[in-house]
Amino acid sequence: MDLLTLFFRTILIYAIVFFTLRIMGKREIGKLSVFDLVISIMIAEIAVFVLEDIKKPLLDGILPMATLVVVQLTIAFVSLKNEKLRRLFEGKPSPIIQNGKLNRKEMKRQLYNLDDLLLQLRENKVTNLADVEFALLESSGKLTVVEKKQETEPSDEKPPSFRYEGLPLPLIMDGKVQDESLAKLGQTRFWLKSQLQDKGVKDFKDVFFCSIDHRGRWFIDKKR
């Protein structure tokens, strides 16, 4: 009898949670704001709480879930009219790259590191940070990328003194030289320092991020 009761409670709770989330609005999981995500997690936890003990009245789970839905819908409705409230709950985009330069202050504020940035750039089919004009970290955690316009004039970059095919290699990250990348190029720290000095950089410690692609294009972001 208990198993039959559990079966029907599970079906009922599933239907309630399903329609509850549908009422809250259609949005992809990856695009949920922090507020929406918290509400969804709480509803799921309440559903599990009711199913764990079949002796608990269903009302102990349905009432809190209904309350959360009312709260979410109320805030969503008010947010449509009030931009400040919407920014408070939904958040706003964070500029990670502006005018082709890394915004390290914003990266630090968002606890967003270079590995996160390079990963999300690759997910946006951007392999070279030097090709990015703007990059916004949305409130959902997704990175929106605007690439630079393709140059029609010939580049002033000197042809590379090495043979390398593949993704751009990070040579310096967080001010630290990436010796593995230099090994792939068949170059040394002395070569890197010489190249940086030609570009007006005196020391490795002055660089936050530096990379080079197979065409010899450099991207250098100096520490401020």
Residue frames as a rotation matrix with the C-alpha (Angstrom) as fourth column:
MET 1
0.566 0.824 0.000 0.00
0.824 -0.566 0.000 0.00
0.000 0.000 -1.000 0.00
ASP 2
0.422 -0.498 -0.757 2.86
0.179 -0.773 0.608 2.34
-0.889 -0.393 -0.237 0.87
LEU 3
-0.646 -0.697 0.311 4.49
0.409 0.028 0.912 1.71
-0.644 0.717 0.267 -2.51
LEU 4
-0.150 0.684 0.714 1.24
0.968 -0.046 0.248 2.49
0.202 0.728 -0.655 -4.32
THR 5
0.770 0.400 -0.497 0.85
0.550 -0.812 0.198 5.68
-0.324 -0.426 -0.845 -2.30
LEU 6
-0.021 -0.888 -0.460 4.44
0.144 -0.458 0.877 6.68
-0.989 -0.048 0.138 -3.10
PHE 7
-0.594 -0.160 0.788 3.83
0.759 0.214 0.615 6.00
-0.267 0.964 -0.006 -6.79
PHE 8
0.309 0.820 0.482 0.79
0.901 -0.415 0.129 8.25
0.306 0.395 -0.866 -6.99
ARG 9
0.715 -0.128 -0.687 2.46
0.331 -0.804 0.494 10.98
-0.616 -0.580 -0.533 -4.87
THR 10
-0.377 -0.926 0.013 5.44
0.377 -0.141 0.915 10.93
-0.846 0.350 0.402 -7.21
ILE 11
-0.409 0.312 0.858 3.22
0.899 -0.022 0.437 11.33
0.155 0.950 -0.271 -10.27
LEU 12
0.664 0.746 -0.061 1.28
0.739 -0.641 0.209 14.14
0.117 -0.183 -0.976 -8.59
ILE 13
0.452 -0.578 -0.679 4.40
0.242 -0.654 0.717 16.01
-0.859 -0.488 -0.156 -7.43
TYR 14
-0.576 -0.652 0.494 5.94
0.627 0.036 0.778 15.64
-0.525 0.758 0.388 -10.89
ALA 15
-0.014 0.670 0.742 2.83
0.928 -0.268 0.259 17.18
0.373 0.692 -0.618 -12.47
ILE 16
0.827 0.339 -0.447 2.81
0.520 -0.764 0.381 20.02
-0.213 -0.548 -0.809 -9.93
VAL 17
0.048 -0.905 -0.423 6.51
0.258 -0.398 0.880 20.84
-0.965 -0.152 0.215 -10.40
PHE 18
-0.538 -0.232 0.811 6.16
0.814 0.108 0.571 20.62
-0.220 0.967 0.130 -14.19
PHE 19
0.290 0.748 0.597 3.25
0.825 -0.512 0.240 23.03
0.485 0.423 -0.765 -14.37
THR 20
0.718 -0.114 -0.687 4.84
0.459 -0.664 0.590 25.27
-0.524 -0.739 -0.424 -11.72
LEU 21
-0.335 -0.932 -0.136 7.95
0.388 -0.268 0.882 25.75
-0.859 0.243 0.451 -13.86
ARG 22
-0.437 0.262 0.860 5.81
0.882 -0.065 0.468 26.30
0.179 0.963 -0.203 -16.95
ILE 23
0.672 0.735 -0.091 3.85
0.731 -0.641 0.234 29.01
0.114 -0.224 -0.968 -15.16
MET 24
0.373 -0.612 -0.698 7.09
0.383 -0.584 0.716 30.76
-0.845 -0.534 0.017 -14.25
GLY 25
0.632 -0.077 -0.771 7.84
-0.610 -0.663 -0.434 31.28
-0.478 0.744 -0.466 -17.94
LYS 26
0.900 -0.314 0.302 9.72
0.430 0.753 -0.498 29.72
-0.071 0.578 0.813 -20.81
ARG 27
0.621 -0.782 -0.045 13.46
-0.783 -0.616 -0.088 30.14
0.041 0.090 -0.995 -20.60
GLU 28
0.473 -0.533 -0.701 16.40
-0.034 0.785 -0.619 27.90
0.880 0.317 0.354 -21.37
ILE 29
0.845 -0.171 -0.507 18.14
0.534 0.332 0.777 26.45
0.036 -0.927 0.372 -18.31
GLY 30
-0.109 -0.993 0.036 21.43
0.994 -0.110 -0.012 27.99
0.016 0.035 0.999 -19.40
LYS 31
-0.497 -0.027 0.867 19.79
0.308 -0.940 0.147 31.42
0.811 0.341 0.476 -19.56
LEU 32
0.561 0.697 -0.447 18.22
0.656 -0.044 0.754 31.41
0.505 -0.716 -0.482 -16.11
SER 33
0.157 -0.463 0.872 19.13
-0.461 -0.816 -0.350 34.33
0.873 -0.347 -0.342 -13.89
VAL 34
-0.850 -0.506 -0.149 20.46
-0.081 0.404 -0.911 33.63
0.521 -0.763 -0.384 -10.40
PHE 35
-0.575 0.711 0.405 17.04
-0.759 -0.279 -0.588 34.52
-0.305 -0.645 0.701 -8.97
ASP 36
0.374 0.741 -0.558 15.21
-0.891 0.454 0.006 32.09
0.258 0.494 0.830 -11.29
LEU 37
-0.161 -0.540 -0.826 17.76
-0.246 0.833 -0.496 29.37
0.956 0.123 -0.266 -10.58
VAL 38
-0.937 -0.173 0.302 17.36
-0.317 0.065 -0.946 29.73
0.144 -0.983 -0.116 -6.80
ILE 39
-0.123 0.976 0.180 13.57
-0.939 -0.056 -0.338 29.50
-0.320 -0.211 0.924 -7.10
SER 40
0.387 0.253 -0.887 13.84
-0.696 0.710 -0.101 26.39
0.604 0.657 0.451 -9.31
ILE 41
-0.558 -0.676 -0.480 16.24
-0.135 0.645 -0.752 24.67
0.818 -0.355 -0.452 -6.90
MET 42
-0.820 0.287 0.495 14.01
-0.547 -0.138 -0.826 25.45
-0.169 -0.948 0.270 -3.92
ILE 43
0.229 0.951 -0.208 10.95
-0.971 0.209 -0.114 24.03
-0.065 0.228 0.971 -5.68
ALA 44
0.179 -0.247 -0.952 12.88
-0.400 0.866 -0.299 20.85
0.899 0.434 0.056 -6.51
GLU 45
-0.840 -0.542 -0.024 14.08
-0.170 0.304 -0.938 20.51
0.516 -0.783 -0.347 -2.90
ILE 46
-0.460 0.759 0.461 10.55
-0.824 -0.171 -0.539 20.96
-0.330 -0.628 0.704 -1.56
ALA 47
0.412 0.609 -0.677 9.29
-0.830 0.558 -0.003 18.27
0.376 0.563 0.736 -3.96
VAL 48
-0.245 -0.593 -0.767 11.93
-0.114 0.804 -0.584 15.83
0.963 -0.056 -0.265 -2.69
PHE 49
-0.881 -0.074 0.468 11.08
-0.454 -0.151 -0.878 16.73
0.136 -0.986 0.100 0.91
VAL 50
0.028 0.983 0.182 7.45
-0.974 0.068 -0.216 15.71
-0.225 -0.171 0.959 0.36
LEU 51
0.499 0.174 -0.849 8.37
-0.585 0.790 -0.182 12.44
0.639 0.588 0.497 -1.38
GLU 52
-0.546 -0.821 -0.166 10.87
-0.403 0.431 -0.807 11.33
0.735 -0.374 -0.566 1.27
ASP 53
-0.958 0.276 0.079 8.18
0.029 0.367 -0.930 10.91
-0.286 -0.888 -0.359 3.89
ILE 54
-0.666 0.743 0.058 4.78
0.207 0.110 0.972 9.76
0.716 0.660 -0.227 2.65
LYS 55
-0.167 0.609 -0.776 3.32
0.984 0.147 -0.096 10.49
0.056 -0.780 -0.624 6.08
LYS 56
-0.751 -0.124 -0.648 3.74
0.234 -0.968 -0.085 14.21
-0.617 -0.216 0.756 5.50
PRO 57
0.351 0.936 0.022 0.63
0.439 -0.143 -0.887 15.92
-0.827 0.321 -0.461 4.10
LEU 58
-0.024 -0.310 0.950 0.92
0.998 -0.059 0.006 16.97
0.055 0.949 0.311 0.45
LEU 59
0.841 0.432 0.325 -0.14
0.419 -0.901 0.115 20.44
0.343 0.039 -0.939 1.52
ASP 60
0.647 -0.678 -0.350 3.21
0.195 -0.296 0.935 20.81
-0.737 -0.673 -0.059 3.32
GLY 61
-0.425 -0.820 0.384 4.86
0.613 0.051 0.788 20.76
-0.666 0.570 0.481 -0.09
ILE 62
-0.040 0.490 0.871 2.22
0.964 -0.209 0.162 22.31
0.261 0.847 -0.464 -2.32
LEU 63
0.851 0.439 -0.287 1.79
0.513 -0.811 0.281 25.44
-0.110 -0.387 -0.916 -0.18
PRO 64
0.202 -0.842 -0.500 5.52
0.138 -0.481 0.866 26.43
-0.970 -0.244 0.019 -0.14
MET 65
-0.582 -0.413 0.701 5.80
0.709 0.163 0.686 25.76
-0.397 0.896 0.198 -3.89
ALA 66
0.299 0.781 0.548 2.75
0.909 -0.408 0.086 27.89
0.291 0.473 -0.832 -4.59
THR 67
0.774 -0.068 -0.629 4.21
0.328 -0.807 0.490 30.64
-0.541 -0.586 -0.603 -2.40
LEU 68
-0.273 -0.959 -0.080 7.48
0.304 -0.164 0.939 30.61
-0.913 0.232 0.336 -4.35
VAL 69
-0.395 0.204 0.896 5.59
0.918 0.054 0.393 30.80
0.032 0.977 -0.209 -7.65
VAL 70
0.706 0.708 0.026 3.58
0.701 -0.703 0.119 33.79
0.103 -0.066 -0.993 -6.43
VAL 71
0.474 -0.623 -0.622 6.77
0.168 -0.630 0.758 35.51
-0.864 -0.464 -0.194 -5.25
GLN 72
-0.531 -0.740 0.413 8.52
0.521 0.099 0.848 34.84
-0.669 0.665 0.333 -8.57
LEU 73
-0.122 0.573 0.810 5.59
0.960 -0.138 0.242 36.02
0.251 0.808 -0.534 -10.69
THR 74
0.809 0.431 -0.401 5.12
0.549 -0.797 0.250 39.14
-0.211 -0.422 -0.881 -8.55
ILE 75
0.139 -0.857 -0.496 8.76
0.106 -0.485 0.868 40.13
-0.985 -0.174 0.023 -8.82
ALA 76
-0.594 -0.331 0.733 8.80
0.713 0.206 0.670 39.34
-0.373 0.921 0.113 -12.56
PHE 77
0.308 0.807 0.504 5.71
0.922 -0.384 0.052 41.53
0.236 0.449 -0.862 -13.11
VAL 78
0.831 -0.029 -0.556 7.06
0.260 -0.863 0.434 44.44
-0.493 -0.505 -0.709 -11.04
SER 79
-0.152 -0.988 -0.018 10.45
0.334 -0.068 0.940 44.12
-0.930 0.137 0.341 -12.78
LEU 80
-0.117 0.189 0.975 8.78
0.993 0.028 0.114 44.73
-0.005 0.982 -0.191 -16.14
LYS 81
0.750 0.521 0.408 7.88
0.511 -0.848 0.144 48.22
0.421 0.100 -0.902 -14.91
ASN 82
0.901 -0.428 0.078 10.90
-0.356 -0.622 0.698 48.97
-0.250 -0.656 -0.712 -12.74
GLU 83
0.637 -0.707 -0.307 14.36
-0.156 0.273 -0.949 48.79
0.755 0.653 0.063 -14.31
LYS 84
-0.152 -0.729 0.668 16.22
-0.872 -0.219 -0.437 49.25
0.465 -0.649 -0.602 -10.99
LEU 85
0.279 0.340 0.898 14.40
-0.765 0.644 -0.007 46.30
-0.581 -0.685 0.440 -9.46
ARG 86
0.988 0.079 -0.130 15.05
-0.147 0.715 -0.684 44.25
0.039 0.695 0.718 -12.59
ARG 87
0.268 -0.962 -0.051 18.78
-0.423 -0.070 -0.903 44.99
0.866 0.264 -0.426 -12.36
LEU 88
-0.083 -0.270 0.959 18.73
-0.997 0.022 -0.080 44.07
0.001 -0.963 -0.271 -8.68
PHE 89
0.426 0.363 0.829 17.30
-0.471 0.871 -0.140 40.60
-0.772 -0.331 0.542 -9.29
GLU 90
0.980 0.020 0.198 18.47
0.155 0.548 -0.822 39.84
-0.125 0.836 0.534 -12.82
GLY 91
0.106 -0.981 -0.165 21.85
0.454 -0.100 0.885 41.56
-0.885 -0.169 0.435 -12.69
LYS 92
0.842 0.114 -0.528 23.50
-0.362 -0.606 -0.708 43.30
-0.401 0.787 -0.468 -15.64
PRO 93
0.835 -0.546 0.068 26.13
0.426 0.563 -0.709 42.35
0.348 0.621 0.702 -18.22
SER 94
0.636 -0.718 -0.283 29.76
0.022 -0.349 0.937 42.70
-0.772 -0.602 -0.206 -17.17
PRO 95
0.878 -0.352 -0.324 32.25
-0.417 -0.233 -0.878 44.00
0.234 0.907 -0.351 -19.77
ILE 96
0.713 -0.656 0.249 35.15
0.334 0.629 0.702 41.55
-0.617 -0.418 0.667 -19.80
ILE 97
-0.424 -0.801 0.422 36.76
0.830 -0.157 0.536 42.97
-0.363 0.577 0.731 -22.95
GLN 98
0.682 0.592 -0.429 36.35
0.387 -0.790 -0.476 46.63
-0.621 0.158 -0.768 -23.99
ASN 99
0.831 -0.324 -0.452 37.83
-0.543 -0.648 -0.533 48.08
-0.120 0.689 -0.715 -27.15
GLY 100
0.607 -0.570 -0.553 40.04
-0.118 0.624 -0.773 45.03
0.786 0.535 0.312 -27.50
LYS 101
-0.475 -0.786 0.395 41.44
-0.504 -0.125 -0.855 45.34
0.721 -0.605 -0.336 -23.95
LEU 102
-0.225 0.339 -0.913 40.89
0.616 0.776 0.136 43.02
0.755 -0.532 -0.384 -21.02
ASN 103
0.193 0.374 0.907 38.93
-0.540 -0.731 0.417 44.55
0.819 -0.570 0.061 -18.16
ARG 104
-0.477 -0.507 -0.718 40.87
0.220 0.722 -0.656 42.97
0.851 -0.470 -0.233 -15.31
LYS 105
-0.882 0.206 0.424 39.02
-0.470 -0.461 -0.753 44.94
0.041 -0.863 0.503 -12.63
GLU 106
0.113 0.991 -0.070 35.68
-0.991 0.117 0.064 43.48
0.071 0.062 0.996 -13.76
MET 107
0.140 -0.148 -0.979 37.19
-0.262 0.948 -0.181 40.01
0.955 0.281 0.094 -14.14
LYS 108
-0.844 -0.507 -0.172 38.38
0.060 0.228 -0.972 40.16
0.532 -0.831 -0.162 -10.55
ARG 109
-0.619 0.678 0.395 35.01
-0.772 -0.437 -0.461 41.41
-0.141 -0.591 0.795 -9.34
GLN 110
0.427 0.825 -0.369 33.23
-0.885 0.465 0.015 38.53
0.184 0.321 0.929 -11.09
LEU 111
0.079 -0.517 0.852 35.86
-0.529 0.703 0.476 35.95
-0.845 -0.488 -0.218 -10.01
TYR 112
0.951 0.279 0.130 36.35
0.005 0.406 -0.914 35.27
-0.308 0.870 0.385 -13.72
ASN 113
0.148 -0.989 0.019 39.79
-0.110 0.002 0.994 34.02
-0.983 -0.149 -0.108 -14.76
LEU 114
-0.268 -0.379 -0.886 41.64
-0.872 -0.296 0.391 33.76
-0.410 0.877 -0.251 -18.05
ASP 115
-0.976 -0.073 0.204 40.91
-0.006 0.951 0.311 30.05
-0.217 0.302 -0.928 -18.44
ASP 116
-0.150 0.988 0.029 37.17
0.504 0.102 -0.858 30.78
-0.850 -0.114 -0.514 -18.18
LEU 117
0.245 0.211 -0.946 37.52
-0.488 -0.817 -0.309 33.50
-0.838 0.537 -0.097 -20.81
LEU 118
-0.619 -0.572 -0.539 39.49
-0.750 0.227 0.621 31.40
-0.233 0.789 -0.569 -23.29
LEU 119
-0.831 0.380 0.406 37.07
0.344 0.925 -0.161 28.48
-0.437 0.006 -0.900 -22.86
GLN 120
0.139 0.977 -0.165 34.00
0.433 -0.209 -0.877 30.61
-0.891 0.050 -0.452 -23.55
LEU 121
-0.005 -0.215 -0.977 35.69
-0.747 -0.649 0.146 32.30
-0.665 0.730 -0.157 -26.50
ARG 122
-0.932 -0.351 -0.090 36.27
-0.329 0.717 0.615 28.88
-0.151 0.602 -0.784 -28.04
GLU 123
-0.480 0.839 0.255 32.62
0.607 0.528 -0.593 28.04
-0.633 -0.130 -0.763 -27.40
ASN 124
0.467 0.601 -0.649 31.79
-0.036 -0.720 -0.693 31.16
-0.883 0.347 -0.315 -29.42
LYS 125
0.645 -0.285 0.710 34.08
0.742 0.458 -0.490 29.86
-0.185 0.842 0.506 -32.20
VAL 126
0.832 -0.491 0.257 36.65
-0.392 -0.849 -0.353 32.59
0.392 0.193 -0.899 -31.51
THR 127
0.712 -0.597 -0.369 40.14
0.636 0.771 -0.019 31.14
0.296 -0.221 0.929 -31.27
ASN 128
-0.387 -0.907 0.166 42.16
0.782 -0.419 -0.461 34.33
0.488 -0.049 0.872 -30.93
LEU 129
0.156 0.421 -0.894 41.60
0.873 -0.482 -0.075 36.89
-0.462 -0.769 -0.442 -28.19
ALA 130
-0.714 -0.528 -0.460 43.16
0.252 -0.807 0.535 39.49
-0.653 0.266 0.709 -30.47
ASP 131
-0.815 0.454 0.361 40.11
0.383 -0.047 0.923 39.22
0.436 0.890 -0.135 -32.75
VAL 132
0.019 0.878 -0.478 37.69
0.984 0.069 0.167 40.37
0.180 -0.473 -0.862 -30.02
GLU 133
-0.454 -0.057 0.889 36.48
0.124 -0.992 -0.001 43.97
0.882 0.110 0.458 -29.79
PHE 134
-0.280 0.435 0.856 33.94
-0.922 -0.369 -0.115 43.51
0.266 -0.822 0.504 -26.98
ALA 135
-0.489 0.218 -0.845 32.96
0.212 0.969 0.127 40.60
0.846 -0.117 -0.520 -24.73
LEU 136
-0.248 0.521 0.817 30.09
-0.856 -0.512 0.067 40.82
0.453 -0.683 0.573 -22.25
LEU 137
-0.934 0.010 -0.357 29.50
0.178 0.881 -0.439 38.33
0.310 -0.474 -0.825 -19.47
GLU 138
-0.216 0.949 0.232 25.71
-0.325 -0.294 0.899 38.09
0.921 0.119 0.372 -19.26
SER 139
-0.142 0.252 0.957 23.81
-0.988 -0.101 -0.120 37.63
0.067 -0.963 0.263 -16.00
SER 140
0.873 0.487 -0.014 23.18
-0.487 0.873 -0.009 34.01
0.008 0.015 1.000 -17.05
GLY 141
0.327 -0.840 0.432 26.95
-0.150 0.406 0.902 33.37
-0.933 -0.359 0.007 -17.25
LYS 142
0.553 -0.087 0.829 26.98
0.781 0.401 -0.479 33.26
-0.291 0.912 0.290 -21.05
LEU 143
-0.296 -0.738 -0.606 29.65
0.268 -0.674 0.689 35.25
-0.917 0.042 0.397 -22.88
THR 144
0.801 0.534 0.271 28.52
0.453 -0.243 -0.858 37.48
-0.392 0.810 -0.437 -25.74
VAL 145
-0.183 -0.982 -0.053 31.35
0.521 -0.142 0.841 38.24
-0.834 0.126 0.538 -28.16
VAL 146
0.933 0.317 -0.170 31.68
0.040 -0.561 -0.827 40.99
-0.358 0.764 -0.536 -30.75
GLU 147
0.237 -0.895 0.378 34.62
0.855 0.377 0.356 40.45
-0.461 0.239 0.854 -33.08
LYS 148
-0.186 -0.420 -0.888 36.76
-0.098 -0.892 0.442 43.14
-0.978 0.169 0.124 -34.63
LYS 149
0.853 0.429 -0.297 36.14
-0.294 -0.074 -0.953 44.06
-0.431 0.900 0.063 -38.25
GLN 150
0.490 -0.680 0.545 38.46
0.752 0.646 0.130 42.33
-0.441 0.346 0.828 -40.64
GLU 151
0.106 -0.562 -0.820 41.34
-0.169 -0.823 0.542 44.52
-0.980 0.081 -0.182 -41.73
THR 152
0.924 0.213 0.317 41.54
0.277 0.197 -0.940 45.22
-0.262 0.957 0.123 -45.45
GLU 153
0.654 -0.755 -0.050 44.94
-0.700 -0.578 -0.419 46.87
0.288 0.310 -0.906 -45.24
PRO 154
0.323 -0.610 -0.724 48.08
0.151 0.788 -0.597 44.75
0.934 0.083 0.346 -45.07
SER 155
0.972 0.048 -0.230 49.23
0.230 0.006 0.973 44.02
0.048 -0.999 -0.005 -41.52
ASP 156
0.512 -0.824 0.244 52.47
-0.697 -0.564 -0.443 45.50
0.502 0.056 -0.863 -40.16
GLU 157
0.683 -0.234 0.692 53.21
-0.465 0.591 0.659 42.33
-0.563 -0.772 0.295 -38.22
LYS 158
-0.259 -0.850 -0.458 56.47
-0.965 0.205 0.166 40.62
-0.047 0.485 -0.873 -39.16
PRO 159
0.441 0.386 -0.810 56.15
-0.486 0.862 0.145 37.05
0.754 0.330 0.568 -40.38
PRO 160
0.851 -0.080 0.519 56.75
-0.466 0.340 0.817 34.57
-0.242 -0.937 0.252 -37.55
SER 161
-0.048 -0.960 -0.276 60.22
-0.963 0.118 -0.244 33.12
0.266 0.254 -0.930 -37.12
PHE 162
-0.741 -0.130 0.658 58.78
-0.398 0.875 -0.276 29.68
-0.540 -0.467 -0.700 -36.40
ARG 163
-0.605 0.582 -0.543 56.50
-0.383 0.386 0.839 27.07
0.698 0.716 -0.011 -37.91
TYR 164
-0.923 0.374 0.087 53.36
0.057 0.358 -0.932 26.46
-0.380 -0.856 -0.351 -35.86
GLU 165
-0.573 0.813 -0.101 49.81
-0.272 -0.072 0.960 25.46
0.773 0.578 0.262 -36.71
GLY 166
-0.389 0.518 -0.762 46.95
0.821 0.570 -0.032 25.42
0.418 -0.638 -0.647 -34.24
LEU 167
0.704 0.706 -0.069 45.16
0.632 -0.580 0.515 27.58
0.324 -0.406 -0.855 -31.71
PRO 168
0.355 -0.568 0.743 46.83
-0.327 -0.820 -0.470 30.77
0.876 -0.075 -0.477 -30.45
LEU 169
0.080 -0.427 -0.901 49.29
0.737 0.634 -0.235 29.95
0.672 -0.645 0.365 -27.69
PRO 170
0.948 0.171 0.268 49.17
-0.058 -0.735 0.676 31.82
0.313 -0.656 -0.687 -24.37
LEU 171
0.119 -0.988 -0.095 52.74
0.347 0.131 -0.929 32.83
0.930 0.078 0.358 -23.62
ILE 172
-0.947 -0.311 0.084 52.03
0.035 -0.358 -0.933 34.77
0.321 -0.880 0.350 -20.43
MET 173
0.103 0.990 -0.094 49.02
0.289 0.061 0.955 34.31
0.952 -0.125 -0.280 -18.15
ASP 174
0.938 0.310 -0.157 48.50
0.253 -0.297 0.921 36.31
0.238 -0.903 -0.357 -14.96
GLY 175
0.684 -0.714 0.148 52.03
-0.729 -0.679 0.089 37.62
0.037 -0.169 -0.985 -15.35
LYS 176
0.166 -0.614 0.771 53.57
-0.380 0.682 0.625 34.14
-0.910 -0.397 -0.121 -15.47
VAL 177
-0.289 -0.384 -0.877 55.47
-0.955 0.054 0.291 32.80
-0.065 0.922 -0.382 -18.48
GLN 178
0.709 0.568 0.418 53.97
-0.487 0.823 -0.293 29.61
-0.510 0.005 0.860 -19.96
ASP 179
-0.282 -0.959 -0.016 57.05
-0.723 0.201 0.661 27.51
-0.631 0.198 -0.750 -20.63
GLU 180
-0.207 0.273 0.940 54.99
0.369 0.911 -0.183 24.71
-0.906 0.309 -0.289 -22.23
SER 181
0.840 0.542 0.002 53.79
0.242 -0.372 -0.896 27.10
-0.485 0.754 -0.444 -24.92
LEU 182
0.420 -0.778 -0.466 57.33
-0.824 -0.543 0.164 28.29
-0.381 0.315 -0.869 -25.56
ALA 183
-0.439 -0.585 0.682 58.41
-0.281 0.810 0.515 24.66
-0.853 0.035 -0.520 -25.93
LYS 184
0.324 0.641 0.696 55.74
0.556 0.466 -0.688 24.12
-0.765 0.610 -0.205 -28.60
LEU 185
0.966 -0.009 -0.257 57.16
-0.183 -0.723 -0.666 27.08
-0.180 0.690 -0.701 -30.49
GLY 186
0.524 -0.850 0.049 60.71
0.821 0.489 -0.295 25.83
0.227 0.195 0.954 -30.01
GLN 187
0.185 -0.402 0.897 61.59
0.016 -0.911 -0.412 29.15
0.983 0.090 -0.162 -28.38
THR 188
-0.352 -0.438 -0.827 63.01
0.845 0.231 -0.482 30.33
0.402 -0.869 0.289 -25.06
ARG 189
0.512 0.490 -0.705 62.27
0.790 -0.591 0.164 32.97
-0.336 -0.641 -0.690 -22.45
PHE 190
-0.413 -0.747 -0.521 65.13
0.355 -0.659 0.663 35.03
-0.838 0.089 0.538 -23.90
TRP 191
-0.831 0.176 0.528 63.35
0.517 -0.106 0.849 35.08
0.205 0.979 -0.003 -27.27
LEU 192
0.183 0.980 -0.072 60.07
0.916 -0.144 0.374 36.06
0.356 -0.134 -0.925 -25.62
LYS 193
0.299 -0.125 -0.946 61.66
0.635 -0.714 0.295 38.86
-0.712 -0.689 -0.134 -23.65
SER 194
-0.769 -0.636 -0.069 63.36
0.328 -0.485 0.811 40.14
-0.549 0.601 0.581 -26.80
GLN 195
-0.545 0.650 0.530 60.05
0.688 -0.015 0.726 40.15
0.480 0.760 -0.438 -28.69
LEU 196
0.449 0.753 -0.481 58.27
0.892 -0.346 0.292 41.96
0.054 -0.561 -0.826 -25.87
GLN 197
-0.092 -0.575 -0.813 61.01
0.509 -0.729 0.458 44.57
-0.856 -0.371 0.360 -25.62
ASP 198
-0.896 -0.193 0.399 60.59
0.442 -0.309 0.842 45.28
-0.039 0.931 0.362 -29.33
LYS 199
-0.133 0.945 0.299 56.94
0.617 -0.157 0.771 46.03
0.776 0.287 -0.562 -28.51
GLY 200
-0.172 -0.026 0.985 57.77
-0.366 -0.927 -0.088 48.37
0.915 -0.375 0.150 -25.63
VAL 201
0.890 0.450 0.078 57.45
-0.257 0.353 0.900 45.88
0.377 -0.821 0.429 -22.76
LYS 202
0.088 -0.954 0.287 60.43
-0.868 -0.215 -0.448 45.78
0.489 -0.209 -0.847 -20.44
ASP 203
-0.821 -0.396 0.411 59.61
-0.567 0.645 -0.512 42.85
-0.062 -0.653 -0.755 -18.16
PHE 204
-0.702 0.559 -0.442 57.39
0.276 0.785 0.555 39.77
0.657 0.268 -0.705 -18.03
LYS 205
-0.602 0.440 -0.666 55.84
0.757 0.049 -0.652 41.06
-0.254 -0.897 -0.363 -14.80
ASP 206
-0.771 0.298 -0.563 54.44
-0.305 -0.949 -0.084 44.04
-0.558 0.107 0.823 -16.72
VAL 207
-0.644 0.505 -0.574 52.20
-0.571 0.181 0.801 41.73
0.508 0.844 0.172 -18.79
PHE 208
-0.187 0.688 0.701 48.88
-0.795 0.314 -0.519 40.27
-0.577 -0.654 0.489 -17.62
PHE 209
0.450 0.349 0.822 48.20
0.192 0.861 -0.471 38.21
-0.872 0.370 0.320 -20.74
CYS 210
-0.119 -0.521 -0.845 50.13
-0.854 -0.381 0.355 37.59
-0.507 0.764 -0.400 -23.94
SER 211
0.314 0.219 0.924 49.46
0.208 0.933 -0.292 35.23
-0.926 0.284 0.247 -26.83
ILE 212
-0.421 -0.437 -0.795 50.57
-0.733 -0.351 0.582 34.63
-0.534 0.828 -0.172 -30.41
ASP 213
0.646 0.674 0.357 48.90
-0.289 0.649 -0.704 32.79
-0.706 0.352 0.615 -33.28
HIS 214
0.260 -0.566 0.782 50.35
0.644 0.705 0.296 30.82
-0.719 0.427 0.549 -36.19
ARG 215
0.611 -0.010 0.792 50.37
0.696 -0.470 -0.543 33.95
0.377 0.883 -0.280 -38.35
GLY 216
-0.446 -0.890 -0.097 52.59
0.806 -0.353 -0.475 35.78
0.389 -0.290 0.874 -35.90
ARG 217
0.030 0.532 0.846 49.88
-0.058 -0.844 0.533 38.08
0.998 -0.065 0.006 -34.57
TRP 218
-0.803 -0.396 -0.445 50.48
0.433 0.125 -0.893 39.12
0.409 -0.910 0.071 -30.98
PHE 219
0.436 0.819 0.374 47.97
0.128 -0.467 0.875 40.03
0.891 -0.334 -0.309 -28.29
ILE 220
-0.583 -0.692 -0.425 49.46
0.603 -0.018 -0.797 41.80
0.544 -0.721 0.428 -25.29
ASP 221
0.587 0.732 0.344 47.52
0.191 -0.539 0.820 43.11
0.786 -0.416 -0.457 -22.31
LYS 222
-0.483 -0.865 0.138 49.71
0.143 -0.233 -0.962 45.07
0.864 -0.444 0.236 -19.91
LYS 223
-0.021 0.385 -0.923 49.19
0.995 0.101 0.019 45.40
0.100 -0.917 -0.385 -16.20
ARG 224
0.287 0.199 0.937 48.05
0.259 -0.958 0.125 48.84
0.922 0.207 -0.327 -15.11
